[in-house]
Amino acid sequence: GITQINLLINTAIASSAEGAISALVYADRIYQLPLGVVGIAVATVLLPELSRALRSGASVEASNLQNRSVEFVLFLTLPAAGALLVMSEPIVRLLYERGQFAPSSTVTVGAILGLYGLGLPAFVLIKAFIPGFFAREDTRTPMIFAGIAVAVNVSLAMTLFPHLSALGIATAEIVAGWVNAALLFFTLVKR
């Protein structure tokens, strides 16, 4: 639900600039593909395995499962993030540039997609870290961290949007994602 709240707030902020919402949505659709395929798949498989290991008292096995899942998601996500960074404009051109979607739109959406490439590892890591909390029956901590990420996102989006338009909102999302991932990571390490 926190992601949807972020999306709602970012959409409201972006609504004051022509084309900003569309540019964000077009870029978001592309970067959701690796996020959904890798992040959600790993989280779905990891949660029952972590829960089983923790219930049986096998904390070393649980730690190994968590570590292997992080390695796996990074192995798959870092090349995708690199592709989004390096080839964002050609990807957008191939998928969208026709009809009313002009070359100037390709440049705008490509820049946003490149930024999303910087945040892709964070968002996939969040999906890999959260089962570590849920398996321990701790839903409160990830919710608090997600709330902190929303606060970071909103404050940065409102600060950067007047200067960078849709790029400011994308930057805010990326920073908030890395803040959330860092909070989850350091809490898991501590535990």
C-alpha positions in Angstrom: 0.0 0.0 0.0 2.9 2.4 0.7 4.0 2.2 -3.0 0.5 3.2 -4.0 0.5 6.1 -1.6 3.8 7.2 -3.1 2.4 6.9 -6.6 -0.7 8.9 -5.7 1.4 11.7 -4.1 3.9 11.8 -7.0 1.0 11.9 -9.5 -0.6 14.8 -7.7 2.7 16.7 -7.7 3.4 15.9 -11.3 0.0 17.0 -12.4 1.1 20.6 -12.5 3.5 20.1 -15.4 2.2 19.1 -18.9 3.3 15.6 -19.8 5.0 14.8 -16.5 2.5 12.1 -15.5 2.7 10.4 -18.9 6.5 10.4 -18.9 6.7 8.9 -15.4 4.1 6.2 -16.3 5.8 5.3 -19.6 9.2 4.9 -17.8 7.7 3.1 -14.9 6.1 0.4 -17.1 9.4 -0.5 -18.5 11.3 -0.7 -15.2 8.5 -2.7 -13.6 9.3 -5.6 -15.8 12.6 -6.7 -14.2 11.3 -5.6 -10.8 8.3 -7.9 -11.1 10.0 -10.8 -12.7 13.0 -10.9 -10.4 11.9 -9.2 -7.1 8.5 -10.6 -6.7 9.5 -14.1 -7.8 12.3 -14.2 -5.3 10.2 -12.8 -2.5 7.4 -15.4 -3.2 9.8 -18.3 -3.0 11.9 -17.0 -0.2 9.2 -16.3 2.5 8.1 -19.9 3.0 11.7 -21.2 3.0 12.8 -18.6 5.5 9.8 -19.2 7.7 10.5 -23.0 7.7 14.2 -22.4 8.6 13.5 -20.0 11.4 10.7 -22.1 12.9 13.1 -25.1 13.0 15.7 -23.0 14.7 18.1 -23.2 11.8 19.3 -19.6 11.9 22.4 -20.3 9.8 20.3 -21.9 7.1 18.0 -18.8 7.2 21.0 -16.5 6.9 22.3 -18.5 4.0 18.9 -18.4 2.3 18.7 -14.6 2.7 22.2 -14.1 1.5 21.7 -16.4 -1.6 18.5 -14.6 -2.5 20.3 -11.2 -2.3 23.1 -12.5 -4.5 20.6 -14.0 -7.0 18.5 -10.8 -7.3 21.6 -8.7 -7.8 23.0 -11.2 -10.3 19.9 -10.7 -12.4 19.1 -7.1 -11.6 22.5 -5.3 -12.0 22.7 -6.2 -15.8 19.1 -5.0 -16.2 19.9 -1.8 -14.3 22.9 -1.3 -16.5 20.9 -1.7 -19.6 18.3 0.8 -18.4 21.1 3.3 -17.7 23.0 2.8 -20.9 20.2 2.0 -23.4 17.2 3.9 -22.0 16.6 6.0 -25.1 16.9 3.2 -27.6 14.5 1.1 -25.4 12.0 3.9 -25.2 12.3 4.6 -29.0 11.7 1.0 -29.8 8.7 0.5 -27.6 6.9 3.8 -27.8 8.1 6.2 -30.5 5.3 6.3 -33.1 2.2 8.2 -33.7 1.8 11.1 -31.2 4.9 9.9 -29.2 7.5 12.4 -30.5 11.3 12.1 -30.4 11.3 14.9 -27.7 9.1 12.5 -25.6 11.6 9.8 -26.1 14.4 12.0 -24.6 12.3 12.8 -21.6 11.1 9.3 -20.9 14.5 7.9 -21.6 16.1 10.2 -19.0 13.5 9.1 -16.4 14.1 5.5 -17.3 17.8 5.9 -16.9 17.2 7.3 -13.4 14.9 4.3 -12.6 17.8 2.1 -13.6 19.8 3.6 -10.7 16.9 2.6 -8.4 16.1 -0.8 -9.7 18.6 -2.6 -7.5 17.2 -0.9 -4.4 13.6 -1.8 -5.2 14.5 -5.4 -5.9 16.6 -5.6 -2.7 13.6 -4.4 -0.8 11.6 -7.3 -2.2 14.4 -9.7 -1.1 14.8 -8.1 2.4 11.1 -8.0 3.4 10.6 -11.8 3.7 13.4 -11.7 6.3 11.0 -9.6 8.5 7.8 -11.4 7.6 9.4 -14.8 8.4 10.1 -13.5 11.8 6.5 -12.3 12.1 7.6 -8.6 12.1 5.4 -6.6 9.8 5.8 -3.4 11.8 9.4 -2.6 11.0 9.1 -2.7 7.2 5.9 -0.6 7.5 7.8 2.0 9.6 10.7 2.0 7.1 8.2 2.4 4.2 6.7 5.4 6.0 10.1 6.9 6.3 10.7 6.3 2.6 7.3 8.0 1.8 8.4 11.1 3.9 11.7 11.2 2.0 10.0 10.8 -1.3 7.4 13.5 -0.7 9.9 16.0 0.7 12.4 15.5 -2.2 9.7 15.4 -4.8 8.2 18.7 -3.7 11.7 20.2 -3.5 13.0 18.9 -6.8 9.9 19.0 -9.0 9.9 22.8 -9.5 13.5 22.6 -10.8 13.6 19.2 -12.6 10.0 18.5 -13.4 9.4 14.7 -13.8 13.1 14.0 -13.3 12.8 15.5 -9.8 10.0 13.0 -9.0 12.0 10.1 -10.4 15.0 11.2 -8.4 12.9 11.4 -5.2 11.6 7.9 -5.8 15.1 6.5 -6.3 16.5 8.1 -3.2 13.5 7.0 -1.1 14.0 3.4 -2.4 17.6 3.4 -1.4 16.8 4.8 2.0 14.2 2.0 2.5 16.6 -0.7 1.3 19.4 0.6 3.5 17.1 0.7 6.6 15.9 -2.9 5.9 19.5 -4.1 5.3 21.1 -2.7 8.4 18.2 -3.9 10.6 18.5 -7.4 9.2 22.3 -7.4 9.7 21.8 -6.2 13.3 19.3 -9.0 13.9 
